[in-house]
């Protein structure tokens, strides 16, 4: 699998407790699995330790004595603009609240592991 030198970064900001409406599995997991099914180059889920969003101005934080039940989650996917654009309709159908951003990126290196 190869990614062109110019690509698109899809960044998805959601909460840890967000669920996929079809399967009720965690939304971040459903996003990664769907990206794999659609043949995107890869996806990474990043768990945040603190954050807040527009819908709920409440601070979500992981503290020693009190663990939040809805920490921020960011999913990043880099691929060609065409592949990212083909993924967005599925995302629109399955994501409730959250933020999605797109950025043009320059891919320096991509080395797939032999299977």
ChimeraX attribute file (.defattr): number of C-alpha atoms within 10 A of each C-alpha:
attribute: neighborCount
match mode: 1-to-1
recipient: residues
	/A:1	8
	/A:2	11
	/A:3	17
	/A:4	14
	/A:5	13
	/A:6	13
	/A:7	19
	/A:8	22
	/A:9	19
	/A:10	21
	/A:11	19
	/A:12	20
	/A:13	18
	/A:14	24
	/A:15	23
	/A:16	18
	/A:17	14
	/A:18	19
	/A:19	19
	/A:20	17
	/A:21	14
	/A:22	10
	/A:23	9
	/A:24	10
	/A:25	13
	/A:26	15
	/A:27	24
	/A:28	25
	/A:29	14
	/A:30	19
	/A:31	22
	/A:32	19
	/A:33	12
	/A:34	15
	/A:35	20
	/A:36	13
	/A:37	9
	/A:38	13
	/A:39	12
	/A:40	20
	/A:41	18
	/A:42	12
	/A:43	18
	/A:44	13
	/A:45	16
	/A:46	13
	/A:47	14
	/A:48	16
	/A:49	14
	/A:50	15
	/A:51	16
	/A:52	15
	/A:53	16
	/A:54	9
	/A:55	8
	/A:56	8
	/A:57	9
	/A:58	10
	/A:59	14
	/A:60	20
	/A:61	18
	/A:62	17
	/A:63	10
	/A:64	6
	/A:65	6
	/A:66	8
	/A:67	12
	/A:68	15
	/A:69	12
	/A:70	19
	/A:71	20
	/A:72	24
	/A:73	23
	/A:74	19
	/A:75	19
	/A:76	18
	/A:77	21
	/A:78	24
	/A:79	24
	/A:80	21
	/A:81	19
	/A:82	10
	/A:83	17
	/A:84	21
	/A:85	14
	/A:86	12
	/A:87	18
	/A:88	13
	/A:89	10
	/A:90	13
	/A:91	17
	/A:92	10
	/A:93	11
	/A:94	16
	/A:95	19
	/A:96	14
	/A:97	13
	/A:98	15
	/A:99	13
	/A:100	16
	/A:101	10
	/A:102	16
	/A:103	12
	/A:104	13
	/A:105	15
	/A:106	13
	/A:107	16
	/A:108	9
	/A:109	10
	/A:110	12
	/A:111	8
	/A:112	9
	/A:113	5
	/A:114	4
	/A:115	3
